[in-house]
Amino acid sequence: MGPRVLACTACHGEQGRATPEGYFPRIAGKPAGYLYNQLLNFREGRRSYPQMAWLLEHLTDAYLQEMAEHFAALQLPYAPPPASQAPPAVLERGRRLVREGDAARGLPACVRCHGDALTGVSPWLPGLLGLSRDYVAGQLGAWQTGQRHAQAPDCMADIARRLEPQDVGAIAAWLAAQPVPAGGVPAAGLAARLPLRCGGVPEAGSATPDGAVPEGGQ
């Protein structure tokens, strides 16, 4: 699979290990289910990026699954985070939202879904560390404006629309400034039930998320 996915590395870096300074996200070591969902989302138009859509439009579900499993298996070191230029008050606002949420606005803490270490949860939920500030802010903004979608119900769109502009900047700045612990390996499971129903994550006892195609399905 390595030679077949060289086109991916043109943007995502050698072996998919993009650095925090680059806009394109790291895909090496991300949970396979999450990567598979994103490949489906690009191919089916829920995420809009012409280059990705062109690369994926003729690939089968089974091939996308192989691609996802290939990159998920690449456990490679993370670069240290760049020094943050954000003021301490902004970083504290971001830390509080990521780790505690805001119950008054119905905002769950990011750690409720992405794991206490923020390295993701296998197989469906991505880590939030090792990404650039601009990428995190850009994706939250895309959910807010309806430019990015996921399988329904789109829980991240719901959460992003509750965020104020200052929240987006603070969350992105704090996350981008954090080192990646334990090699960035995703947690094996969630500590508690997800706070919201997410279409890209199966209910307990379900083999596939809403909108995903089981092996051999159409």
Residue pairs with C-beta under 8 A, 6 or more apart in sequence:
1 66
1 67
1 70
2 70
5 67
5 70
5 71
7 55
8 16
8 27
8 55
8 67
8 71
9 15
9 16
11 18
11 24
11 51
12 18
12 24
12 25
12 26
12 27
13 19
13 22
13 24
13 26
15 28
15 74
15 76
16 26
16 27
16 28
16 71
16 74
17 26
17 28
17 74
17 76
17 78
18 24
18 25
18 26
18 27
19 26
19 79
20 79
20 81
20 82
20 130
20 131
20 132
20 176
21 82
21 132
22 132
23 132
23 134
23 135
23 138
24 135
25 131
25 132
25 135
26 78
26 130
26 131
27 35
27 71
28 71
28 74
28 75
28 76
29 71
29 72
29 74
29 75
29 76
29 183
29 184
29 185
29 186
30 71
30 72
30 120
30 126
30 127
30 186
31 72
31 120
31 121
31 122
31 123
31 124
31 125
31 126
31 186
32 65
32 68
32 69
32 72
32 122
32 123
33 68
33 122
33 123
33 124
33 209
34 68
34 120
34 123
34 124
34 125
34 126
34 200
35 67
35 68
35 71
35 72
36 64
36 65
36 68
36 212
37 124
37 150
37 151
37 200
37 209
37 212
38 47
39 56
39 59
39 64
39 67
39 68
40 46
40 61
40 64
40 211
40 212
40 213
41 47
41 149
41 150
41 151
42 49
42 52
42 53
42 56
43 53
43 56
43 57
43 59
43 64
45 53
46 148
46 149
46 150
46 151
47 148
47 149
48 147
48 148
56 64
59 67
61 213
61 217
62 215
65 215
72 123
75 183
75 184
75 185
77 183
78 129
78 130
78 179
78 180
78 183
78 184
79 130
80 179
81 129
81 130
81 176
81 177
81 178
81 179
81 180
82 176
82 177
83 177
84 91
84 173
84 174
84 176
84 177
86 94
86 169
86 170
86 173
86 174
86 177
90 166
90 169
90 170
90 173
90 174
91 170
91 173
91 174
91 177
93 166
93 167
93 170
93 174
94 170
94 171
94 172
94 173
94 174
94 175
95 174
96 102
97 107
97 109
97 110
97 167
97 170
97 171
98 109
98 110
98 111
98 118
98 128
98 171
98 174
98 175
99 109
99 110
99 111
100 109
101 107
101 108
101 109
101 110
101 112
105 162
106 162
107 159
107 162
107 163
108 159
108 195
108 196
110 118
110 128
110 171
111 118
112 192
112 194
112 195
113 121
113 125
113 190
113 194
113 195
113 198
114 120
114 121
114 125
114 126
114 127
114 128
115 121
115 125
115 127
115 186
115 187
115 190
116 187
116 191
117 181
117 182
117 187
118 127
118 128
118 129
118 175
118 178
119 127
119 129
119 180
119 181
119 182
119 184
119 185
119 186
119 187
120 126
120 127
120 128
120 186
120 187
121 186
121 187
121 188
121 189
121 190
122 186
122 187
122 188
122 189
124 200
124 201
124 202
124 209
125 186
125 190
125 201
127 180
127 184
127 186
128 136
128 175
129 175
129 178
129 179
129 180
129 181
129 184
130 180
130 184
131 175
131 176
132 176
133 172
133 173
133 175
133 176
134 172
136 171
136 172
136 175
136 176
137 168
137 169
137 172
139 148
140 160
140 163
140 168
140 171
140 172
141 147
141 160
141 168
142 148
143 154
143 156
143 157
143 159
143 160
143 161
144 157
144 160
144 161
144 163
144 168
146 157
148 157
149 157
150 156
150 157
150 198
150 199
150 200
151 199
151 200
151 209
151 210
151 211
151 212
152 199
152 210
152 211
153 196
153 197
153 198
153 199
153 210
154 198
154 199
155 194
155 196
155 197
155 198
155 199
156 198
158 196
159 196
160 168
163 171
194 201
198 209
199 209
199 210
199 211
200 209
200 210
200 211
200 212
201 209
202 208
202 209
202 210
207 214
208 214
